[in-house]
Each structure stands twice: as C-alpha cells, then as structure tokens.
Amino acid sequence: MTQSFLRKHLSYVQQKAWLFSGTIASNLRYSNKNASDKELMHAANVAQAGEFINSLPDGLNSYVAQGGTNFSGGQKQRLSIARALVKKPELYIFDDSFSALDFKTDAALRKALANETKDAAVLIIAQRVSTIKNADCIVVLNEGEMAGIGTHEELIKNCPVYKEIYDSQTKEAQEA
C-alpha cells in the first residue's frame, strides 16, 4: 500500500489540533477542496463547531491564525474533527482528539459521530472511558503492554486495569 493511497483513504485527528493560516473554510476544505459550504457546515455541526462558527462575524470566512492560536483548544479540536469529516474517508483515526472537550460536548460529538461514521471504520485512542465505553472492541494498554481486550462490560468484569481506570474516573466525575 502506498503512502498516497493510505492518505487518500483515512482521516487522522491528533490530540494537539493544528490549524493552518487562512479561513475556517480553507481549513475544512484542506481534506476535500471541492466541498460546498453546506457540506462544511454539516461537518462543523457534527463536530459541535457550528454554533461557535455561526457566532463569528464572518462565519466560515473567519480568519484563522497559523496554528489556530486565535481559537481555544476545544475549538481547534472541533475544527480538526470537522476537517476529517469533510473528507469522508474509509477509516477515521481519532488520537485522543476529544481530550480538550468538556464532557457534555464530548458526549454530543460522539452521538453525532456514530451516524456520520457508520459506513467507515473508526479507531479511537482515548484516556477517558466515557469516550470509548460504547466501542465494539476496546484494547486496554498498560505500560505498553496489552492488559485486556473486549467490550466495556467484559472489561469491567475481567480486566482489573480497566476496572481501576473506570472506577477512578467515575469517582472523579461524582466528586466534580
């Protein structure tokens, strides 16, 4: 498989979101130069970015500084996710891409993504159990070694490492 073939068929969203100088529209079209404004806004809405884009005076034509320094971490992540969605690839890789999102936005995004990515493979790398809880298959890593594999329910019962992570995150959420 060539590198160009691979790049054509996947979208990768990294933890540290990166935007290019230009406009929001040019950033979203980076993955699909022929996307219409309607397609851009659809992807933005799925990525939970539509509301803040619409609140900007120039909307999709709003200026983006190099690296997206004029946006918050969560806004940059949502725009990066929207850019991946505009491409409509066969494989999405979200590498801890939801970490800068609050829990409410994370939940809304995951719900919207489920329908949007139903015809693609999705690989999510995450530290939050809530982000991957409904995955078909979860691989638990501990210090670089596989500690467990299965569904959330299976791992709660059979993987002490996963159960410990889940319990600590559930306790933190209850205390917050």
Rosetta blueprint (number, residue, H / E / L):
1 M L
2 T L
3 Q H
4 S H
5 F H
6 L H
7 R H
8 K H
9 H H
10 L E
11 S E
12 Y E
13 V E
14 Q L
15 Q L
16 K L
17 A L
18 W L
19 L L
20 F L
21 S L
22 G E
23 T E
24 I H
25 A H
26 S H
27 N H
28 L H
29 R H
30 Y H
31 S H
32 N L
33 K L
34 N L
35 A L
36 S L
37 D H
38 K H
39 E H
40 L H
41 M H
42 H H
43 A H
44 A H
45 N H
46 V H
47 A L
48 Q L
49 A L
50 G H
51 E H
52 F H
53 I H
54 N H
55 S H
56 L L
57 P L
58 D L
59 G H
60 L H
61 N H
62 S L
63 Y E
64 V E
65 A L
66 Q H
67 G H
68 G H
69 T L
70 N L
71 F L
72 S L
73 G H
74 G H
75 Q H
76 K H
77 Q H
78 R H
79 L H
80 S H
81 I H
82 A H
83 R H
84 A H
85 L H
86 V H
87 K H
88 K L
89 P L
90 E L
91 L E
92 Y E
93 I E
94 F E
95 D E
96 D L
97 S L
98 F L
99 S L
100 A L
101 L L
102 D L
103 F H
104 K H
105 T H
106 D H
107 A H
108 A H
109 L H
110 R H
111 K H
112 A H
113 L H
114 A H
115 N H
116 E H
117 T L
118 K L
119 D L
120 A L
121 A E
122 V E
123 L E
124 I E
125 I E
126 A L
127 Q L
128 R L
129 V H
130 S H
131 T H
132 I H
133 K L
134 N L
135 A L
136 D L
137 C L
138 I E
139 V E
140 V E
141 L E
142 N E
143 E L
144 G L
145 E E
146 M E
147 A E
148 G E
149 I E
150 G E
151 T L
152 H H
153 E H
154 E H
155 L H
156 I H
157 K H
158 N H
159 C L
160 P H
161 V H
162 Y H
163 K H
164 E H
165 I H
166 Y H
167 D H
168 S H
169 Q H
170 T H
171 K H
172 E H
173 A H
174 Q H
175 E H
176 A L
